[in-house]
Amino acid sequence: MTAVEQARPSRRAMLVAAICAVAGILVLLSLARWQANRAVWKTGLIADLTLRLAAPPGALPASNRWRDLDPDTSEFVRVKFRAELPAGEEALVYTSGSSLRPDVKGSGYWVLAPARLSDGSSVVINRGFVPEGRQDPQARAAGQLSGVTDFVGIMRWPEPRSVFTPADDPVRNLWFVRDQGAIAREKGWGNVAPFYIEQEAPTAPGGLPQVGTLVPNLPNNHRQYELTWAGLAIVLAGVYGVFLLRWVRTGRVVDRV
């Protein structure tokens, strides 16, 4: 047996390599296709979110319709309503920043408070952001609204809790997700709407809690990921093609020997 024959992979080895290469290419192409679909979905989501946030506010849905609301069609809808804030009732939700609120810089807290509507039902309002060190209501006493107020805001649904979310600390009035239902149960606020309201107006006296406008600033890098996976598939096909070509040429040398 010549040295060329010893160095040349067997047909079985080439078949295994071909199966692995084809499988790898199919996986990479499927990932590229998935990212392409995600890009289309994300583009539509950003367009829809932009339209919803730019629309004039409509009336808050009546409480007898709340359980029938679909989060997919009702989230980020702007609404206006009149409600009464009870004095001294609020919960603090820690945040390290917001992708939808570019005016929020650094860590701090969302201030959630219950508000009673004219029909006796209650909705929780995210009254805005306070920076670290201003979470004590006495440190922002000027911003404590009370009585009946006209609000403008955006409907939001509760945030999911992940395995990495710290445990809430009701004793310190500290929470880590904006889940208005869980907060209301713990604080005895009674039954509240299945959504909460991200307050846009009015601005609190003294500026805290800091209200703001949500900006559709969702990242959409799926086209780049699509090109990356497709490029890797092309590279893998090219590498195997070169390997196969060299194997064929080596076979011709062996035949001549």
VMD Tcl script that draws the C-alpha trace (Angstrom):
set ca {
  {0.00 0.00 0.00}
  {1.46 3.37 -1.00}
  {1.67 6.44 1.25}
  {-0.99 8.12 -0.92}
  {-3.41 5.26 -0.30}
  {-2.77 5.40 3.45}
  {-3.49 9.15 3.60}
  {-6.66 8.95 1.50}
  {-9.94 8.61 3.51}
  {-12.10 5.60 2.74}
  {-15.40 5.81 0.89}
  {-17.21 5.11 4.14}
  {-15.42 8.00 5.86}
  {-16.33 10.28 2.95}
  {-19.97 9.16 3.18}
  {-20.06 9.95 6.91}
  {-18.45 13.33 6.23}
  {-21.02 14.04 3.50}
  {-23.92 13.18 5.81}
  {-22.51 15.42 8.54}
  {-21.90 18.26 6.08}
  {-25.42 18.04 4.60}
  {-26.95 17.87 8.09}
  {-24.95 20.89 9.21}
  {-25.90 22.86 6.11}
  {-29.60 22.05 6.59}
  {-29.46 23.12 10.24}
  {-27.72 26.39 9.35}
  {-30.20 27.12 6.54}
  {-33.12 26.40 8.84}
  {-31.69 28.86 11.35}
  {-31.30 31.44 8.59}
  {-34.93 30.88 7.55}
  {-36.08 31.21 11.16}
  {-34.22 34.51 11.51}
  {-35.77 35.72 8.25}
  {-39.23 34.99 9.64}
  {-38.31 36.72 12.88}
  {-37.16 39.77 10.94}
  {-40.53 40.01 9.19}
  {-42.34 39.56 12.51}
  {-40.20 42.17 14.29}
  {-40.63 44.69 11.46}
  {-44.40 44.29 11.67}
  {-44.31 44.54 15.45}
  {-42.33 47.79 15.36}
  {-44.68 49.26 12.73}
  {-47.75 48.27 14.75}
  {-46.24 49.58 17.98}
  {-45.36 52.87 16.30}
  {-48.94 53.29 15.09}
  {-50.44 52.49 18.48}
  {-48.18 54.86 20.37}
  {-48.82 57.67 17.88}
  {-52.62 57.31 17.92}
  {-54.73 59.76 19.92}
  {-55.96 58.35 23.24}
  {-59.38 56.75 23.32}
  {-61.66 56.00 26.22}
  {-60.54 53.36 28.72}
  {-62.55 50.17 28.09}
  {-65.43 49.67 30.52}
  {-64.70 47.35 33.43}
  {-67.25 44.78 32.22}
  {-65.07 44.27 29.13}
  {-61.73 43.87 30.86}
  {-61.74 40.07 31.04}
  {-62.44 39.84 27.31}
  {-59.55 42.04 26.26}
  {-56.84 40.44 24.15}
  {-53.35 41.58 25.18}
  {-52.13 41.15 21.58}
  {-54.55 43.81 20.36}
  {-54.86 45.95 23.49}
  {-51.25 46.27 24.66}
  {-49.72 49.73 24.03}
  {-53.12 51.26 23.25}
  {-53.33 54.86 24.48}
  {-56.31 55.68 26.70}
  {-57.70 58.55 28.75}
  {-59.82 58.33 31.88}
  {-60.70 60.01 35.15}
  {-59.82 58.31 38.40}
  {-59.12 59.01 42.06}
  {-55.78 58.20 43.67}
  {-56.00 57.29 47.37}
  {-53.40 59.08 49.45}
  {-50.35 57.15 50.60}
  {-50.86 54.02 48.48}
  {-48.01 52.99 46.21}
  {-45.60 50.15 45.44}
  {-42.02 50.48 44.21}
  {-40.79 48.24 41.37}
  {-37.03 48.22 40.87}
  {-35.70 48.90 37.36}
  {-32.23 49.15 35.89}
  {-33.51 51.11 32.89}
  {-36.08 50.94 30.13}
  {-35.79 50.14 26.43}
  {-39.03 52.06 25.81}
  {-38.28 55.09 27.96}
  {-35.05 56.75 26.69}
  {-35.51 59.49 29.28}
  {-35.00 56.97 32.10}
  {-31.30 56.78 32.94}
  {-29.76 54.48 35.51}
  {-31.39 52.41 38.20}
  {-34.43 53.47 40.14}
  {-38.05 52.54 40.73}
  {-41.40 52.57 39.00}
  {-44.12 53.93 41.28}
  {-47.32 51.91 40.98}
  {-50.51 53.12 42.62}
  {-54.16 52.02 42.61}
  {-56.77 54.36 41.18}
  {-60.53 54.11 41.60}
  {-62.78 54.74 38.60}
  {-66.25 56.27 38.72}
  {-67.95 52.85 38.52}
  {-66.10 51.64 41.62}
  {-63.57 49.45 39.78}
  {-59.84 49.90 40.22}
  {-56.90 50.11 37.85}
  {-53.22 50.28 38.76}
  {-51.26 53.18 37.29}
  {-47.50 53.24 36.78}
  {-47.09 56.86 37.79}
  {-43.53 57.02 36.49}
  {-39.88 56.72 37.45}
  {-37.99 57.89 40.53}
  {-34.19 57.58 40.73}
  {-32.29 55.78 43.47}
  {-32.46 57.81 46.67}
  {-35.89 59.31 45.94}
  {-38.03 56.26 46.59}
  {-39.26 57.63 49.93}
  {-42.53 59.50 49.26}
  {-41.37 62.23 51.66}
  {-38.42 62.90 49.32}
  {-40.88 63.83 46.56}
  {-43.85 65.09 48.53}
  {-44.79 67.66 45.90}
  {-45.58 64.90 43.41}
  {-48.16 63.14 45.58}
  {-51.38 63.56 43.61}
  {-54.66 63.02 45.39}
  {-58.30 63.35 44.51}
  {-59.92 62.93 41.10}
  {-57.50 63.43 38.20}
  {-57.72 63.17 34.41}
  {-55.10 60.69 33.20}
  {-53.64 59.81 29.80}
  {-51.66 56.62 29.53}
  {-50.88 53.38 27.77}
  {-52.34 49.97 28.52}
  {-49.73 47.38 29.52}
  {-50.00 43.77 30.66}
  {-48.07 42.24 33.58}
  {-44.40 41.44 33.15}
  {-43.45 37.74 33.34}
  {-41.20 36.59 36.14}
  {-38.10 34.60 35.14}
  {-35.95 32.23 37.17}
  {-33.44 35.06 37.53}
  {-35.92 37.55 38.99}
  {-35.20 38.28 42.67}
  {-37.90 37.55 45.21}
  {-40.15 40.49 46.06}
  {-39.83 42.11 49.47}
  {-43.28 43.34 50.52}
  {-41.98 44.33 53.97}
  {-39.76 46.93 52.30}
  {-42.45 47.67 49.68}
  {-40.00 46.49 47.02}
  {-40.97 44.50 43.91}
  {-39.07 43.35 40.86}
  {-41.70 42.90 38.13}
  {-44.63 45.08 37.18}
  {-47.29 42.53 38.02}
  {-50.10 44.71 39.25}
  {-52.32 41.77 40.22}
  {-49.73 40.21 42.53}
  {-48.91 43.59 44.06}
  {-52.58 44.39 44.62}
  {-53.19 41.06 46.36}
  {-50.20 41.53 48.65}
  {-51.06 45.13 49.52}
  {-54.81 44.61 49.88}
  {-55.84 46.86 47.03}
  {-58.69 44.52 46.09}
  {-59.55 43.41 42.56}
  {-57.81 45.46 39.90}
  {-57.82 45.50 36.10}
  {-55.84 42.72 34.35}
  {-53.69 45.47 32.84}
  {-51.93 48.49 34.27}
  {-51.60 51.98 32.82}
  {-48.27 53.56 31.90}
  {-48.99 57.19 32.79}
  {-48.14 59.87 30.21}
  {-50.06 62.77 31.72}
  {-50.43 64.74 33.87}
  {-46.88 65.59 34.88}
  {-46.41 65.30 38.62}
  {-45.76 68.56 40.50}
  {-42.03 68.70 41.17}
  {-41.31 66.29 38.32}
  {-41.36 63.06 40.36}
  {-42.49 60.45 39.63}
  {-41.17 61.20 36.15}
  {-43.72 60.42 33.44}
  {-42.72 60.08 29.81}
  {-43.65 58.94 26.36}
  {-42.91 55.38 25.27}
  {-40.67 55.19 22.21}
  {-40.72 52.06 19.98}
  {-37.02 51.31 20.20}
  {-36.99 47.54 19.78}
  {-33.78 46.03 18.36}
  {-34.16 44.28 15.02}
  {-30.91 42.47 14.18}
  {-32.54 39.40 12.67}
  {-31.41 40.19 9.11}
  {-27.80 40.20 10.30}
  {-28.33 36.88 12.05}
  {-29.97 35.49 8.90}
  {-26.94 36.46 6.81}
  {-24.60 35.02 9.44}
  {-26.28 31.59 9.44}
  {-26.58 31.55 5.64}
  {-22.91 32.55 5.33}
  {-21.86 29.74 7.65}
  {-23.86 27.29 5.52}
  {-22.02 28.51 2.42}
  {-18.66 28.23 4.18}
  {-19.44 24.69 5.34}
  {-20.49 23.69 1.82}
  {-17.32 25.24 0.41}
  {-15.07 23.47 2.92}
  {-16.64 20.11 2.18}
  {-16.50 20.81 -1.55}
  {-12.76 21.48 -1.36}
  {-12.29 18.37 0.77}
  {-14.27 16.27 -1.73}
  {-12.34 17.67 -4.70}
  {-9.01 16.84 -3.08}
  {-10.28 13.33 -2.29}
  {-11.26 12.80 -5.95}
  {-7.89 14.08 -7.17}
  {-6.08 11.83 -4.69}
  {-8.04 8.88 -6.08}
  {-6.80 9.64 -9.58}
  {-3.22 9.67 -8.34}
  {-3.76 6.30 -6.68}
  {-5.22 4.92 -9.91}
  {-2.17 6.07 -11.86}
  {0.18 4.55 -9.28}
}
mol new
graphics top color blue
foreach p $ca { graphics top sphere $p radius 0.5 }
foreach p [lrange $ca 0 end-1] q [lrange $ca 1 end] { graphics top cylinder $p $q radius 0.2 }
display resetview
